[in-house]
Amino acid sequence: MPAIQLTPAQRKDKRADAHHLDPVVMIGADGLTPAVTKEVDAALKAHGLIKVRVMSDDRDGRESILATLAEELDAAPIQHIGKLLVLWRPMPEKEKAVREDARPAPKTVKIVKFSKSGNNRPQIKKVQVLGNQRVTQGGEIKRAKKPRQTSVKKSSAS
């Protein structure tokens, strides 16, 4: 039995999601080789839900290929229709690399200034704010304050 068991409702949802997909792996005359199994595994890691086309005319052979792939790769067999096999396996979570030298990215900010009379339309201005800048309450952009530099000679002379 495959490692992943799905309810009929879950299987139906996966079939609907796979409807528009194209086959990403094709199995030719050599059948299920270790190289094909490796490609199916890589495709499942990348996409999660894939279609596999089997060029063989033997229906029992295609069913055994589907069962073998599901068993070896811990995937759920979703559908076998014609020469197409549909497999699903949850995608592994990708770890985000944390950079220590990272700084805040520029942001696009919309500044809205209302007219003083209230009859005119507000002025809308899109501005890009860098990591070392901020938007004041009046809608102006100011840089963050830097620490004040003092002379090395003056501090040592005192």
C-alpha positions, 0 to 999 in steps of 0.5 A: 500500500502507498504511504499516503491514503486519500479520501475520495473527496481529496482524490476528486480535488486532486484530479480536478487540479491535475486536469489542466496539467501536461505530462512531465515524465514519459515512460517509453519502451524500456518501462520503469527504469531507475532513471525514470523513477528518479525523474518522477521523484524530482518532478514530485519534489518540484511540483507535488502533483504530476502527470506521467505518460506511459507509451505502453499499450498494456493496461495491466502494465500501466497499473503496475507502474502506477502502484510501483511508483506510488509505493517506492516514492511514498506518493498517492496514486490519484488517477489512471486514465488511458495512458496517463497516470496522476501522482501526488505527494505533498511538497517539502517546505523550503527553508529560507536562507537568512542573510545577516547583512540584509537591509530593508528593501525599498517600499512604494508608499502612496501619500495622500494629501487632502485639500484644505477647502475640502472641495478639491480632490486629494493629491495622490503621490506614489513615492519610493522609500528606502530602508534608511528613510521614513514618511513623516505625518505631513507626507514628507520623506526624511532620512534616519538620523546618523550618529554625530561624528566628532573629531578624533583630535578634539576628543583626545585633546580634552 
